[in-house]
């Protein structure tokens, strides 16, 4: 990294050294072209960027001859400029470092260029000039110059600003728009702030306006809601000015204007949409690419979508015509003309609604519409007859509906079922069993047709397959779904392949993350490894270490190993120390490009090696791996490259020790002078923004820099409580109380809503319930603060249409029990239901949503107990439950007592594996699960295979020493980094014996 500035304009050094090499110095001014004289003067003034631009301009229209170098050098000498090559090189490098590391100075330089120089600079950005500028034996790599400029933090911002300031006055507007597009597409959305529209030209030619609008449409998802609204206003202002509409009664929204707006059409008001003429909307729908456009309006609201549908209906298009439905894009997700709809049209609509999962929000309404269309599509027909024509609405089928399907119907619909996303694991279990009902042992052909249903194949079924069939499966496209298998299923596949006589070659066929399941013992038996077969595999660190050692004996070319990517995990300090200085420097980029795969210990070894062989060119981020006093050696002049280098990497992956991290951050603050003055500084600090102290976030980030900083803070995964408090205070200062926020503000601050109190969020829940609920869905997988969950809960309850059950259960009179729509919207906020509310849930609601409820992490023991009682109410006693019932329970199963666990049918290791995924079992419950499996399956401890052990998981920890010692040593090959039982006293005693008896 630190070497980049040296190559940026190294041509000046080469250019002048070429001249110095001459023994003949001609008359300094004899026939020297005025443009070269000007260039020489700029070299004297230290304006090296201007000099480069003049040279490029001269070379584009004149041939370069060897004596020109001599004449330019003679001119410099005639001006009494005593350049030596080292001093000139140092001056050039310093100047260019300033321009790379302080892009504001680059902006100043570009502002001071004359018109011709500026045009030359812009045309270079357009790649209008050839990539290599050849001056006799001197080559200037313009492509590399562009690359390094665009990759330097802040440079894009300077280029963006200067293009808006000067380009449209000096160049063709089409060229300027192309430059803006390149700059914007190569940067984050933070460049497009709401005030950008004040700098955009209002008098663009038609083609330039359309092209710039296309750029904004491409960057829509990276643009804040406020900026989207501002850009929409700029676009519509120009469109309205050029419109032929003569009064307010005639809409300016023509078919072409809708096409130009593209995704920005979702910002049209309801009133503007209903005024669109039937002719224009009909013309728009008839465009060939309209469907592609409407497939991208992810953030359209139901109100606006139905307004568009009404206008389309008012045109000559038949809304029940298949061709029309195909053109509706995401508008189909809000189709509401269901009266007297026939089954065939319902099936067409369901097929088109596959894309509705891309909508941002409103998924509960989509699910409800699919359910209504499903009823219509199956009217007067059985599910067996219509199964293949129901598209992804089939995921709404209940367990009993799936159980009612015939194996023949599942076979006939497999080409649809195997592609549907959104299946629950319990549904996959049922459908897979139906599909494989006619086969005692699954074959390659049958399994290869299963697609997403592969995860429903039992572990025993995989283990029972012919090894050759398994190998074919791993080589086929269905292997893309292997990642969805449980650890027990994966171990079943591996066990079969390894036990087979010629199974070792099968290990080579395993791709992706599945390969991490292969034990070191089994790796040692595989003779077919080379760097080529490893390219598509993920490796554990121990696997990488073993394979690096193995393959390093077969090649003397480190690049063969390091270019594999994952193998860098296996490089040890001894490997690094053994590399010569030249070899280390030549291959360092492999480590740098795969930094996320390296451990902090490896980074430390790299740092010491680099310090030893070439400390002057050492990438600054490596200093963080050295003792703290090495950081102190970074002078103030090197602060910016230090911050850039560190800001491009994850600090947590470089430094584990908290004291060391604090030292690094103190140096960062020292470099920043405890403040962030402008958006350029935010660009420079990069990912370090996530580590700035709370005081800096609250008071040290200037108002000018805050919008850009906030854009970066959205991506910080683990802000401390102090940092979160500082961000919240700053947001209140900048944006005011939430009760005064606009919809755009609420959208932009979505990820930060979890920082506010329940009282502060109550107004958001009232004004913008959809935005709050969408925010909650976007942070699914995390456990938000309780006050945020209650705000989401209140927003859903207040916006739901509630009607008490017509025949409430005893004790449920007047209770507003959860509906399917409520449960779907609430996600983790379902934890806010009172146990009584859950108990009063209607049976069909529980059946349709048990998987969602089982995934809620915040349920308390009383809530889980209530849901277990509901399961007993719906499915009868646990002794009647099937594998799919047990699997669907998720955390609800934790409420089963030891007696109830003993009633379950635990003969299948897959059933046990679904239970062992829960980590909150009491020792008594875990023992009941283990004993239940041994009794129901008929296995003794001596019979257990590796996939049984994997499926049993932490329940193994309830074994005593005697029981553990009965397990065959060879079955412990599954134990690796990250997967070993929580060793209790029994395992602590037995593991040494296991280690001693494992083959070496």
N, C-alpha and C positions, 0 to 999 in steps of 0.2 A: 504493500500500500504506500509506504513512504517513498517508494521509488517512482510513483506515478508522475509527480511534477517534473521529474528529471527528463522524462521522455516527451513531455507535452509540447514544448517548443525547442527541443534539442537541435532542431534544424539550424538555429542561429549560431550555435557553437560549431556545427559542422560546416555551415556556410562560410564563416569567417576563418576557420582553421584551413579550409580549402584555399582561401586567399593567401593566408600567411605562408603556406607552403611554396608559394611562387617566389622565384628569385628576381623577377622583373616587376617593378612597380611603375605603371604608366602614369601619365599626367592625370592628376586627381580628377579634373573636371572634363577631360577630353571626351566628348561624345557620350557622357553619362546621361542617361535618360532622366528627364525631370522627375518621373515617378520614383526612380531609384535614388535620386538625390533626396527626395522627400523621405523615403524609407531610411536612408542613412541618418538624416536629421532626427528622425524618431528614435533610432537606436541610440543616438547621442543623448536624447532627452530621456531615455529609459522607457519610451512608449513602445514596448515590444509587441503588444497586440496590434497596434496600428501598423507597425512595420510588417508584420506577417500579412495583414490584410492588403497592404500595398504590393507586397511581393506576389501574392496570389493573383491580384488584379493584373500586375505587369505580365506574369507568366501566361495568363489566359489569352493575351493578345500579342505577345512577343516571344520569339524563341530565346532560349537561354544558352549563352555560350560561356566557355571557360573563362574568358578574359573579363567577363562582367564581375566575377567575384573579386578579381584583382582591382578593378576600377572602383568598386564600392569601398574596398579596404583602403585604397589610396585616398579616397575622398575623406574617410574618417581620419586618416593620418594628417591630411591637410588642415583639418579643423583642430589639430593639436589634442586629439583624444587619444590618450595613451592607454589603449586596451592591451592587456595580455589575455591570452586564452583562458587561463584559470580565473582571472578576475571577471572577465566577461561571462564566463559560464556561471560563476557564483551569482552575478547580478541577474542574469536571466532566470536562474532557478529560483532565486528569492522573489523576483517579480511574479513569476508564474505560480509559486506557492501562495502568494498573497491573493492571486485571482481565483485559484481553486478553493482556498480555505476561507477567503473573505469575499464571497460573491457580490457583496454590496460594491466593492471596488471594481469588480467586473462591470457591474451596472453603470458605475460612473464612467468607466472607460468607453463603454458602448454609447453612452450619452454624448461623449465628447468626440466621437468619430465623425468625420465628414460624411456627406451623403453617399459618396462612392464607396467609402470603406464600410459604412453600415450596410449598404446593399450587398457588398461582397460577403459580409458576415452572414447575412440572412440567407443568401444563396448557398453558402456552405452548409448551413443547417438543413437546407432543402436537399442536400446531396446533389445539388445541381452541378457542382464541380466534380471532376473525377476524384476517386478516392486517394490516389497516389499522385503527388506532385513531384516530378522528376526534374532535377537540375543537374545535368551531367551525372556525376557519381553521388549526388546527394538526393535522398528521397525523403519527402515530407509526407507522413501518413495522415491524411485529413480524416479518414474514417476513425483512426485511433483518437485523434483530437476530439472529434464529436463524441465518441464513446465515453472518454474520460470526463468531458464536460457534463454530459447528461447524468453520469453516475456520481458526480460530486454534489453533496447536499447543498441546497440553496441555489445552485447554478440554474436549475430549471426555473426557479422563481424569478431570478434576474432576467432570464431570456423571455419569460412570460411578460414581465413588466415592460421591458424595452420594446417588445413586439407590439404591444398595445399602444405604447407612447409614440413610436416613430414609424413603424412599418407601413401603416395604411396611408401615410403621407408620402412615402418614397417608393413603394413597390406596388405592383398589381395586387388588388385586394384578394384575388384567388390564391396568390402565393402566400400572402400573410395569413390567410385562414389555414392553409396547409401547415405553415410553421406552428401556428397556435395548436393545431391538432397534434402535431408531433410532440410538442412540449407538454401538453396536458396529458396525453396518453402515457407519457413516460414518468408521470408524477402522481402524487396522491391527490385525492379530491379536495385537499385543503387549499389548493390554489384558487378554487372557485368559491370565493366568499360572496355574500349578498351584494357588497358594494361594487362587484366587478362590472355590473351592468352600466354603471356610470362611466366606465372607460371604454365600453364597446361602441363601435361606430354605428350610427343610425342610418347611414346612407349607403349601405353595401349594395353592390349589384345583385341581381336575383340569384345567380349561381353561387356567389360567395356567401350570401345569406343562407341558402339551402345547405351548403357544405358546412358552415359553422354550426348551424342548427343540428346537423348530423353528428358533429363532434360532441355537442352537449347531450344529445340523446344517448350516444355510446357511453358517456360518463355518468349517466343518470344515477346509477346505484352508488357511485362514490361521492355524490353531491349531497350536501345537507338539505333538509327540507326548506330552510330559509332561502338557500341559494337556488333551489329548484323553483321556488315561487318567484324569485327575482328574475331568473332566466326566462321563465314562462311569460312574465310581464314584458320583458324585452322583445321576445319573439312575437307575442300577440300585438304589441304596439306597432311593430313593422307590418305585420299581416293586416291589421285593421286599417293602417294608413294606405296600403296598396289595394285594399278591398274595393269592389265595385258597389258595395252596399251604399244606398243613398240616404237611408234613414234607419232608425232603431228597429223598425218593424221587419227589416230584412237582415238576416244573419250574415255576419262576415265570415262565418265558419263554412267554408266550401270544402268539397272533397279533397282538393289539393292542399288546403290549409290544414286539414286533419292529418294528412299524410306528412306534412312538414313538421307538425307538432309531435307526431309519433307518440312516445310514452308520455309526453307532456300534456296529452289530451285529457289525462285524468285530473288536471287542474282547471279544466273548464267548469264553470258553475252550472248548476242544474238549469237555471234560467237560460243560459246560452245554448245548452244542449237541446232543450225542447223547442228552441227557435230554428234549429237547423232544418232546412227545407227537405222534403222527402226526395226530391231529385238529387240533391247533393249527397245525402246519406246513402242513397241507392247507388250512386256513382262510386262513392268511397268503398262500399261493400263489394262492388264488382271488380275493384282493382285486384290484380293477380297476387300481390304480396300483402294484402290486408290481413289475411289470417296470421301470417308471420308476425305482423305488427301487433295485432290484438292478443297474440299469445304472450306478449311481454308486458301488458298493463297490470303488473303484479299488485300494485297498490291502489287499484280502483275500488271504490266503495259500492255497496249494494245499491244505494240510491242512484248514483251516476250510471252504474251499469244498466239498471232497469230503464233509466231515461234513454240511454242509447238503444236498448232493445225496442223501446216503444217507437223511437224514430225510424229504426230499420223496419219495424212492422208497418209503419205508415207509408213506406215506399212500396214498390211493386214486388218486393221479395216475400215469398211465402215462408213464414217462420217455422213451418212444420216440414218444409222440404229438406231432404237430406243435404243437398248442396249448400243451402243457406246455413244450416246448422254447422256444417264443416267450416264456414267462413267466420263464425262468431268468435273464435279464439276464447279468451277467458271470460267473455261476456256470457258464455253458455253456463257458467257456474251460478248465474243468477236468473236463469230461465224460469219464468213463473206462469207460463200459459199452459197449465196442466189440465184444464177442463176438457173432457172428452178426448184426451190424448190416447192414441192407440199404442199397443205394445211395441210395434216395430219402431215407431218414432222414439219411444222411451228408451229402447235399446241403443238407438243412434246417439241420443243425448248422453246416455251413460258412457258410451265409448269415447265421446269427446270430453267428458268430465274427468278423464284420467289426469289431464293437465291441471286440474284445479288445486292440486297439492302445492303448486307454485304460488298461489295467492298469498299475500301477506295479511293474515287475519281472516276472520269470517269463516273459518273451517267448520265450525259447528253448524252453521247454516248450510254449508255444502253437504255435510253428512246427512242432514235432515232431507235435503232435496234428493240426494241419492237414494235414501230410504223410500221416499215417495215414488220415485221413478222405478225402483226395484219392485215395488208392489204392482205398479202398472205393467211393467215388462213381463211379470210372471202371471198376469191375470189370465185365467182360463188355460193356463199351462202349468206343468209341474216344474220344480227346480231342476229335476233331471233333464227335462227337455230344453230348458233355457240357459243352463249353466254356462255354456261357452259364449253366450252373447250378452253377458251382464257386465263385462269389463271389470274394473276394480271395485265396483259396488259389491262384489262378492265378499269383500272383507267385512261387510256389515252383517253377514249371516251368523246366526248364533250356533252354539255347539250342537243343539238338537237339529237345526236345519242341515248342518254339515253331516251329522250322523245319519240323516235320512237319505243322503245321496247314495246312489248305487255306484259300485266300482266302475261299471261301464260308463256311467255319466262322467266320472272324474277322468277316466282314460280319454274320453272323447273331447273333453274340454282342457286337456293338459296344456295345449299350446297357449291358452289364455291364462290359466291358473299359474303357470310357471314363470310368468312375467310380472304378475301383480305385486306392487309394493304395498306395505302396510299390514301384512298378515301378522297376527299374534302367534306366538310360539304354539299355543294350544291348538289353534286352527291348523297350523302346518302339520302338527302331529296327526290330527284326524285325516286330513287330505292325503298325507303320505301313506298312511295305513290303508286307505281306500285304494289308492293308486297301485300299491304293491300287494293288494289282497290276493291276487292270483299267483304270486310267485313265492315259493318257499324261501328261495335265496335270490336277492336282487341281482340282476345282470347289468352289464355295462350299458346295454341298450336302454333298459328301463330307467336306470339312474341318470343317464345322460339327458333324458327328457324332462327331468324334474325341476331344473332351474332353482328358483327361490325356495321350492319345497324340499330341497335336499336336506335342510336342517331338521326335517321331520323323520328322517331315516334313523332307526334306532342304532345304538352303539353295537348291540349284538348282531344286527343285520349287516353292518359294515364289516364286523369281524368275521362274519360268515361268508362274505363274498370271496369269489376266486381272486387270487392275487393279480392275475393278468387283467381281470376286469377292473380292479382297483387302479392299476397302472394306467389303463386307458382312460379312466375317469379323470385322473390327475393330468392327463395330456389333453383333455377335451375342454370345451368352453365352460362346461358345468363346474370346472375347478375354480372359476371366479367366485363361486358361492361357498367354497370350503371355509372361508373366513367366518361364515355365520355358524359354523358347527361349534358345539360346546367343547370344552377341553376333553371331556370323556369321549366324545365322538371322534375327535382328532386322534386321541391315543388309541382308540379302537382300530382306526385305519392304519396307524403306524405299526401297531402290534401285529396285525395280519401281514403286512408287507415284510416285517423283519423276521417273523417266524417262518415264512415261506422259504424254500430252499434257495431260490435265485432272487431273493428279495432285495439284495443290496442295491441293485441298479435302480430300484424304484425310488430310493431316497433322493437321487439326483433329479427326479421329476417333480419333486415337491417345490412349489413356488411361494413367494410372498412370505407373510408372517407365519404361515403354517410350518415353514422349515425350522422355526425357532423351537418347535416341539421335539425335534430329533435330539436324542441323547448323544453325549460325547462318545460313549461306548459304541453306539451304532455308527457314528461318523467314522470311527477308526476302522470299521470293517468295510467301508466303501472305497473302492480303488479308483472310481471314475471322476474324481473332482479335478476341475481346472478353473481358471479364472472366468472362462466363458459361461460355464453352467451356474456360476454364483451370481451373475449379474442381476437376476430377478428375484433373489432371495434376501430375506431379512435374517440377520444373525444375532444370536445372543453374544454377549462379550466373550464368554468362554469358548463358544464355537469359533468366533473370529480369531481368537488367540491360537486355538488348535490348528485351524485351517491356514492361518498366515505362516505358522511354523512349517506346516506340511508343504505348502506350495512354494515357500521361499527356497526350499531345497531343489525345486524343479526349474527355477528361473533365476537369472542374475539381474533381471531388469525390474527394479522396484516399481516402475510405472505400471507394469502388468498387474501387480497386486493392488497398488493404491488406487488405480483407476476403477477398481471394482466398487469403490464406495464403502460398502459395509465392512470390508476387510480392515479398514483403518481402525476399527474397534480393537483389533488384535495386535496392533503395533505396541511393543513395549519400549520402555526407556532404553533397554540394551540395544534394541533395533535402531532407535534414533541415535544413540551414542556411536554406533558402529558406522553410521553413514559419514562419508567424507564431506568436507565443507561444500564442495561443488555439487555433490549429489543431493545434499540436504537442501540447498538453496534452489536447485533445479526442480525438486519434487515437493517443495513446501506448499505449493498451491493446491495439491491434493488434500493436504490436511486442512488448509484454510477453507476450501470449498465444502468440506465435510465436518466443519467445526462442531455442529450440533450432535455428531455421533461420538465425539471424543469425550472422555472423562476429564474432570479437572486435573487429575494426576497426569494424564497424557499431555494436557496443555502445559502443565508445569515443566515437563521434560522438554517439550518443544521450545519453551521460552528460554530455558537454560542453554539449550543447543544453539539457538539463534544468537543469544547474547555472546556465546563463545566464538562463533564463526563470523558474525557480521552485525555487531551491535548498532552500527551507524545506520543500517537500513532495516532494522528490526521493526516489524509492524507494532505500532504503539499499544494495541490491545494486549499483547503478550506481556507487557510490563506488569499487568495486574496479577500475573501468576508468580511473579518474583517477590522476594521480601519487600516490605513496605518502603524501606529507604530507597529502593530503586525508583519508586514513583516520585520521590522528592527530587530526583535528578532531572525530571522533565522541566525544561525552562519554560517561561511564560510564552516565548516565541513559538513553542511547539504545542501549546495547549489545544489549538484548533485541530491539528491532525490527530492528537491524542483523543479528543472528544469524538471526532468523526469515526475513527477506528473502533473505539469502544462502543459507540452508539449504534454501529451496524451489527453488533453481536449481543447475545443474551448474557448479561452480567452473571446471572445465577448459574449458568453453565460453565463460566470461567472461574468463579470464586465461590467456594462453599463456606469457608470460615467467616463467621459474622464479623469478627474483629478486622479481618483483612478487608472485607467488603466495606466496612466503615472507613477504612483508610483510603480506599479507592474513591469513595464518595466524597471524602474531605478534599481530595485532590480535584475532583470534578467541580466541587463548589468553589474551590480556590480559583480554578480556571474561569469559572463563570462569574466570579466576584459576587457569588450568592444571589445572582439575579439573572433573569432571562429578558433581555432588553427588547428583542423584536422577534418576528417570525423566522428570520434567518437563523437565530440561535436555536430555536426549536428544531429547525431542519437539521442543524449540526448535531445536536445532542441525541437525536434519534430515539432509540429504545431506552437510553438513560433517563428519559423523561419519567419513566415509571418508577425510578429510584430516587428522584429528587425529594428532599425532606419536605415535610408538611409546611414548614415556615416559608420555604421558597415557593411552593405552589400557591400559598395564600397571599403572600406579599411580594414575592420576588419576580413573578411573571407579569410583565407589563400588559396594559390593556390592549396594546397593539398586537402582542403575541398570544393573547389568551385564546382567541378563536382557533388558531393553529394548534396550540397546546391541547385544547380540549379535544380536538380531532384525534390527536395522538393518545391521549389518556383513555379514550374509549377502548383501546386494544390492550390496556394493561391488565394482566390476569389477576394479580395479587397485590392490590394496594393495601397498605396498612390501615388500621383504624384511624390513625392520626392523619394520614394522607386523605382518606375518604372524608374526614371531618373538614379538612382544609378545602377540598374541592367543593363540598356542599356550601360552606360559607362563601366561597368565591362565586358560586352560581347564584346564590341569593343576592349577593351584592351586584352582580352583573345583570341578572335577569329578573330580579324582584321575586315576590312571593308566588308560589305555584298558582294561587287563585287568579293571578293576573296574566298567566301565560297564554299564548296563542297555541293553536294546534301545531304549528310549525315548531315552536319552541319545545313543546312537549315531545314531539317526534325526535328532534335533534338531541334532546337530553334523555332519551329513552334508557340507555344503559346506566344512567346516573340516578334514575328514579328510586332505586333501592337505597339511596343514601338519605332519603327524606323520611320524616316522621309520619305517623298515621294521620295526624291532624293536617299536615301539609299536603298529604296525598289525597285527602278526602275530596278536595275540590277537583282534582284531576279525575278521580273516580266518577264524579258527577258530570263534569263537562266533556271528558274525552274517554269514556269507558273502553271504546274499541282500541284506542292507542295504548292504554294501560294494559289491556289484556294481550295485545300483540307483543308488548314489551315482555310480559311474563312468559309468553310462549318462546320468545327468542333466547331467554336465559334458562330454558329448560335444561335439566342436568345439573344445575347448581341448586343450592339451598338458600334462597333469599331470606332476608330478615323477616321476622314474624309480622312486623307492622306493614311491610309491603304486601305480604300474603293476605292480610286482613283487608287491605285496600282493594286488592284484586277481587277478593271474595265479595266484598260489599258492592263493587261495581257490577259483578255478574248477577248477584241476587237482585239488585235494584233495576237492572235492565232486562231481566227475564220476565216472560209472561207466565205468571203463576196462577194455577188453579188447583185447589185441594183435590185429592183423589175422590172419585165418586163413591168408592166403597173402601174407606180407610180401614186399616188394621186396628185392632184394639189398642188404645193409647195413642193413636196417630191422628185423631180428629183435630183439624185445624193446623196440623204440622205441614209446612211447605217442604216436602221431601226433595232430595236431589233429582233432577232430570238428567237425561243423557247429555243434553246440550250443556247444562251447568257443569257436569263432571268433565266434559271434553274441554271446555274453556278454562276451567280452574287449574288443571294440572296439579302442581304441588300445593296450590291454595285449597285443594280439597281437604287438607289437614285442618281447615277451620270449621268443618261441619261438626255439630254436636253429635254425640253418640245416638241420641234419640232421632235426629234427622236421618242418620244412616240406617237405623233400624226400621224406619218408616218408608225407606226406599221401596218402590215397586219392584216386584221380582224380575220383570223383563228388563228393567233399568240395570239391576245388578248383573244379570246375565250378559248384557251387552257391554258392560263397562268394568267387569271384574279385573281385567288385566291392567287398566288404567289405575284403578284404585289400589291394586297390589303393588304398583310402582311408586306410590307416594311415600316418601321417606320420613315425612313429619308426623305420621299418625302415631298417637299415643297408645299405650296398652289398652285402655278402655275402648278406644275407637277400633283397634284391631280385633278386640274381643267381640264387639258388636258386629263387625263385618263377618267374622267367623260364624256367628249365630245366624246371620243372614244366609251364608253359604249352606249351613245345615238346613235352614228353612227351605231353601230352593232345591238343593241336591240330595236331601236326606242325610243320613248318618255317614260319617267318613268311610265306613266300611264299603259303601256303595260307590265311592268316588273312583273315577278312572284317572289314567295318567294325565289326560289333558285338563281335568278339573284341578288336580294338584298343582300342575305346572302353572295354571292361570292365576293361582292365588298370590304368588309373589310374597310380599311381607305379611300378608294376612295369615299365612301358614304359621307364623310365629306364635299366634294365639292358640294353636292346638296344644293341649296338654299331653303328658306322656301317654296317658291311656288312649287318647284319640289318635296319636301318632301310631300307636301299636295296631289300631284298627285299619290303617291305610294299607292298600296293596302296594308294597314296596319291592315287588319282585324284579322290576326293571331298574337297571342302574341309571337310566335317563331320568326316571322319576326322582330317584335319590339325588342325582346331580342337580336337579332343579331346586330341591330343598337345601342342599349344601351350599348353594350360592348365597344364602342368607348367612350373615355373620353374627347374629344376635341370639343364637340358641343357648339355652342353659345347658350345663353338662348332662342333666337328666334327659332333656329333649334330644340332645345329640346322641346319647347312648341308645335311646329308643329307636332313633332312625337307623343306626348301625345294626342293632339287633333285629329290627324289622326287616332290613334287607337280607341279612344272613338267613333268617327263618323263612321268609317268603320266597327267596330265590333258590334255597336249598344248597347254597354254597357253604363250605367250611372256610375258615380263614386260610387254610393251606391252598385252597382252590383259587383264591383271589388273583386276578391278573392286573396288569398295570392300569388298564382302563377302569377297572373297578376301584382301584385305589384313588385314581384321579377323580372319579365321580363321587366317591365318599368324602373327599375333601377333608374339612376340619373335624368331621365326625370320627376320623381315625384317632384323633387325640384323646378319645375316651378309652382307647385300648390300654391294657396294662402291659407290663414287660413281657409276660409269658405269651400273651396273645400276639404281640408284635413280632416276637421271635419266630412265630409259626409262618409268617409271610415269607414266601420265597425271595431270596436276595435278588434274583434276576429281575423281579418285577418292580424294583425300585429305580429302574433306569429313568423314569419320568421325572425324578426330582432334579430340578435345576434352579438357576437363579430366579427368584421371584415365584417359584412354585414348590413349596414344601409345607407340610402341615405345621400348624402352630405347635411346635414340639413341646409336649408335656413331659412329665417325668419318665414315662415309658419310652418315648422316642429319644429323649436325652440319653437314656441308658443303651439303647439299641443302635443308634446311628453309628457309633464307632465300629461296631461289629459289621454293620452294613458296608462301611467304607473299606474295612479290611478284606471283606470277601468279594467285593466287586472286581471283575477282571481288570487287569492293568495292562 
